[in-house]
Amino acid sequence: MSGDNAEWRARSLAAVWHPCTQMKSHETLPLVPIARGSGAWLYDFDGRRFLDGVSSWWVNLFGHANPRLNAALVAQLESLEHALLAGCTHRPVVELSERLAALAPPGLGHAFYGSDGASAVEIALKMSFHYWSNRTKPEKRGFVSLEGSYHGETLGALAVTDVPLFRATYAPLLMANAVVPCPDARRMTETRSAADIAIDAAAALEAHLARHHATTAAVIVEPLVQGAAGMVMYDAEYLRRVRALCTRYGVHLIADEIMTGFGRTGRLFACEQAGIAPDFLCLSKGITGGYLPLSCVLSTDDVYAAFYADDAARGFLHSHSYTGNALACRAALCVLDIFRDDDVIAANAAKSQRFTALAAPLATHGRVRHFRHQGMIWAFDVATDRPDFARRFFAAALERELLLRPIDRTVYFMPPYIVDDAEFALLVEGTRAILDAE
Ligand SMILES: Cc1ncc(COP(=O)(O)O)c(C=O)c1O
């Protein structure tokens, strides 16, 4: 490798259009050139290091350049890198589908693959709509999502997303969608618990479905934690009620576990924490441990049966060239091996308790509001009037060897699971110092 940070920054800004970025902001905000990664750390070309406190956009579970994942991929490369999945199949995709079906909430035995998270959401939306059409109810074509929801940036996923910054410009292109209240646990008061807030929000959904179920295909939710809304957390009672309402009104439930899946909220899938099974389960991000783009939609026998027919057009004719990529599936199988062999869910439960204790100085900090925690996610809102808080915090964190990207005024930690106590303490101490200095 050659060149220093300055060279890679200049070349990148000349040639690469970076995602989710007003490129002009890089006139003043540092672009971080990454030379390599190891464990929870990323290293730049000038020899500085940064603790990856956001798991590289919520994808990394077991660290960068993980030796087990590396070895699994090298072995897979020796036999098959990719083959088309229409008309063909291969070992990694079969094994992965079998294992996901066994691990997911009951009844989700059919795996359809995409690449990024948004492609899984598109698949679930299209499948739900097409299911109702195949069942001679084409009028059931509406979708319901939650206030503050985020399901991705492609046009279908954006239509069920409620983050104005991402959505507003493209609104004329988006299909109509109903938005219902979010059971945000921050609305708790002395007399009203998170479960009470959840019950109220479910009542609002019920009112909507009572009127519109005949024209509604599906309700889509991010179970337990709405990531892009700013790590908004809510009580599992909401999910139980949504499941019951969807069943009662004959509407699909799509669980978007693209961020929450693979142990983030404390169980392998957040739906488990509510004891529910959706009709569609969307998975991505951590599925390959942060190595390769892969997404998957698991669906029920009932959904699958609605497409199974002599007529080609009744089938789900959706495809992407890299559907079920063998290398990505191999990485996902290795991730599942690590969960099993290292008893990751139990280890994370103990870690999560220790980390929450380590974060106590933040929970009681004078500028911190609504400190919250779920599994391997910690978040809080900062009392500040500065509209550029997130950007300033990001730059200040880099100065302290931390890679953290607040969402508006919400600071969160979502580290890879291999982060140790001393590394987590660095996140806490650095954040406290930044808040004190602001
Ligand atoms: C809940 C949820 N759904 C969907 C997506 C979109 O995934 P991707 O960015 O891989 O398209 C994200 C990404 O952050 C997400 O958090």
The ligand as a Gaussian input file, in Angstrom:
#p B3LYP/6-31G(d) Opt

LIG

0 1
 C      -34.011000      -1.360000       9.641000
 C      -33.318000      -1.172000       8.325000
 N      -33.918000      -1.577000       7.207000
 C      -33.324000      -1.442000       6.005000
 C      -32.093000      -0.856000       5.880000
 C      -31.472000      -0.704000       4.522000
 O      -30.368000      -1.546000       4.398000
 P      -29.253000      -1.231000       3.289000
 O      -28.589000       0.039000       3.691000
 O      -28.327000      -2.409000       3.353000
 O      -29.958000      -1.125000       1.981000
 C      -31.437000      -0.398000       7.031000
 C      -30.126000       0.271000       6.930000
 O      -29.667000       0.935000       7.826000
 C      -32.074000      -0.560000       8.286000
 O      -31.501000      -0.125000       9.420000

